[in-house]
Amino acid sequence: MADYFTHFSCLIDVGTPDKAARALALFHDLRAADQDADDPEVAGFDLVRQDGPVDSTLWIHDDEHGDVEAVIRFVLRLAEDLELTGLWGFQYGLTCSRPRLDAFGGGAHVIDLGARKSIGWTSTQEWLAVALNGVDFDA
């Protein structure tokens, strides 16, 4: 039996140490509420302060089986709650414990924090399928 994994590790700078503390408090509150939830809001990743209590940078990483959509939802919520602006993005990898067709790949997402929406994404599996069908990427 094969095990499938989604992995990511990325940083988000929320601007101030106070906002970082608020982000961590929100994450921990949501994680506590998720204990009894059928559809947990912040499952599939962990959030920690990158360089201690005086830093505004947070490290988002998978906690064994990453959930890309949960990261996007949480970051959009942070953008709203902390009034974040600018672009932010992250990439992820898809792996498998055994060799399987279509079990490896990855992708990336870009979020406009100020507009509170995802503005683009790519998947290596979809890109490869398009490329193999003769699309001219130089055109």
C-alpha positions as CSV (number, residue, x, y, z in Angstrom):
1,M,0.0,0.0,0.0
2,A,1.3,3.4,-0.9
3,D,1.2,6.5,1.2
4,Y,0.7,9.9,-0.5
5,F,2.1,13.1,0.9
6,T,1.9,16.9,0.3
7,H,4.8,18.8,1.7
8,F,5.5,22.6,2.0
9,S,7.6,24.9,4.1
10,C,7.2,28.7,3.6
11,L,7.4,32.0,5.5
12,I,5.0,34.9,5.8
13,D,6.0,38.2,7.3
14,V,2.9,39.8,8.9
15,G,4.7,43.1,9.6
16,T,5.1,43.5,13.3
17,P,5.8,41.2,16.3
18,D,2.3,42.1,17.7
19,K,0.6,40.9,14.5
20,A,2.7,37.7,14.7
21,A,1.5,37.1,18.2
22,R,-2.1,37.8,17.1
23,A,-1.7,35.3,14.2
24,L,-0.3,32.6,16.5
25,A,-3.2,33.2,18.9
26,L,-5.7,32.9,16.1
27,F,-4.0,29.7,14.9
28,H,-4.1,28.1,18.3
29,D,-7.7,29.2,18.9
30,L,-8.7,27.6,15.6
31,R,-6.7,24.5,16.3
32,A,-8.5,24.1,19.7
33,A,-11.9,24.6,18.0
34,D,-10.9,22.0,15.4
35,Q,-10.7,19.2,18.0
36,D,-14.4,18.4,17.6
37,A,-14.9,19.7,14.1
38,D,-15.9,17.4,11.2
39,D,-14.1,19.7,8.8
40,P,-11.1,21.2,10.6
41,E,-10.0,24.7,9.6
42,V,-6.3,24.6,10.3
43,A,-5.5,20.9,9.9
44,G,-2.6,19.8,7.7
45,F,-0.1,22.4,8.7
46,D,1.7,24.0,11.7
47,L,2.6,27.6,12.4
48,V,5.5,28.9,14.5
49,R,7.4,32.1,14.9
50,Q,10.5,32.0,12.8
51,D,13.0,33.7,15.0
52,G,11.5,34.2,18.5
53,P,9.1,36.7,20.0
54,V,10.7,39.9,18.5
55,D,10.2,38.7,14.9
56,S,7.2,39.2,12.6
57,T,7.9,36.3,10.4
58,L,5.9,33.1,10.7
59,W,6.9,29.6,9.4
60,I,4.1,27.6,7.9
61,H,4.9,24.0,7.2
62,D,3.2,20.7,6.9
63,D,2.8,18.5,9.9
64,E,3.1,15.2,8.0
65,H,0.3,15.4,5.5
66,G,0.0,19.0,4.3
67,D,-3.3,20.6,3.3
68,V,-2.6,23.3,0.7
69,E,-6.2,24.6,0.7
70,A,-6.2,25.0,4.5
71,V,-3.0,27.1,4.2
72,I,-4.7,29.3,1.6
73,R,-7.9,29.7,3.8
74,F,-5.8,30.6,6.9
75,V,-3.6,33.1,5.1
76,L,-6.7,34.8,3.6
77,R,-8.1,35.0,7.1
78,L,-4.9,36.5,8.4
79,A,-4.9,39.0,5.6
80,E,-8.4,40.1,6.6
81,D,-7.8,40.1,10.4
82,L,-4.4,41.7,10.3
83,E,-5.0,44.0,7.3
84,L,-2.1,42.5,5.3
85,T,-1.3,43.8,1.8
86,G,1.0,42.8,-1.0
87,L,1.6,39.5,-2.8
88,W,2.4,36.3,-1.0
89,G,2.9,32.8,-2.3
90,F,4.2,29.3,-1.6
91,Q,5.0,26.1,-3.4
92,Y,4.3,22.5,-2.5
93,G,5.5,19.1,-3.4
94,L,3.5,15.9,-3.9
95,T,5.3,12.6,-3.1
96,C,4.5,9.0,-2.6
97,S,6.1,6.2,-0.5
98,R,6.1,3.9,-3.5
99,P,6.6,4.5,-7.3
100,R,3.2,5.2,-8.7
101,L,2.1,7.0,-11.9
102,D,0.8,10.5,-11.3
103,A,1.9,10.3,-7.7
104,F,4.7,12.9,-7.9
105,G,4.6,16.6,-8.8
106,G,3.8,19.9,-7.1
107,G,2.6,23.4,-7.7
108,A,2.5,26.9,-6.4
109,H,-0.1,29.5,-5.4
110,V,0.0,33.3,-5.4
111,I,-2.3,35.3,-3.1
112,D,-3.1,39.0,-3.3
113,L,-3.3,39.7,0.4
114,G,-4.9,43.2,0.0
115,A,-7.6,41.9,-2.4
116,R,-8.0,38.8,-0.2
117,K,-8.0,36.4,-3.1
118,S,-5.8,33.8,-4.8
119,I,-4.6,35.3,-8.1
120,G,-2.8,32.4,-9.6
121,W,-1.6,28.9,-9.3
122,T,0.2,26.2,-11.3
123,S,0.4,22.5,-11.2
124,T,3.4,20.6,-12.6
125,Q,1.2,17.7,-13.6
126,E,-1.1,20.0,-15.6
127,W,1.8,21.9,-17.1
128,L,3.5,18.6,-18.2
129,A,0.2,17.4,-19.8
130,V,-0.2,20.6,-21.8
131,A,3.5,20.6,-22.8
132,L,3.3,17.0,-24.0
133,N,0.3,17.9,-26.2
134,G,2.5,20.2,-28.3
135,V,1.8,23.6,-26.8
136,D,4.5,26.1,-27.8
137,F,5.5,27.9,-24.6
138,D,7.7,30.4,-26.6
139,A,4.8,31.7,-28.6
